[in-house]
Amino acid sequence: MKDDYLTIIKLIERLHRQFLEVIKGEIDRLGIRDINNIQALILYNIGTDELTVGELTHRGYYLGSNVSYNVRKMVENGYLIQERSTHDRRSFRVRLSDRGLKVRDKVEEILDEQAGKLGETGINEEQLRFTGQVLNRLERFLPHAYGYGPVR
């Protein structure tokens, strides 16, 4: 059981890294040099919404990245528009600029292409749903097992 559990953890990490490498390769292929793969994923997750940095952090998992730093760089490079919140003058809200929307659309194309190719691997929707359910249970298990929070 322990060996299988560790194998799954390693696979999740490798899968995430491979996904980020595909994103980076496609961005490089487009000649975009002032944004990285994590930033492209952040743009995708913002989508058409307007969010605070805190909301953005809770919405996605950006392993090994500083979301505030990435947001600042994307504002500087014209991918995000940042405005002070009207409700809380201490916080800022961000939304995608036209330039950011183009990157977000490219990530959407990549995901559509990957979803289309999944069928060629023999992986079907039922298997993906089941895998997602197991991973969600594992995600809830860790904090609960060590007293870091309630089981969700």
HELIX and SHEET records of a PDB file:
HELIX    1   1 LYS A    2  ARG A   29  1                                  28    
HELIX    2   2 ASN A   37  ILE A   46  1                                  10    
HELIX    3   3 VAL A   53  ARG A   59  1                                   7    
HELIX    4   4 VAL A   67  GLU A   76  1                                  10    
HELIX    5   5 ASP A   98  LEU A  118  1                                  21    
HELIX    6   6 GLY A  119  THR A  121  5                                   3    
HELIX    7   7 GLU A  125  ALA A  145  1                                  21    
SHEET    1   A 3 LEU A  51  THR A  52  0                                        
SHEET    2   A 3 PHE A  92  LEU A  96 -1                                        
SHEET    3   A 3 LEU A  80  ARG A  84 -1                                        
END                                                                             
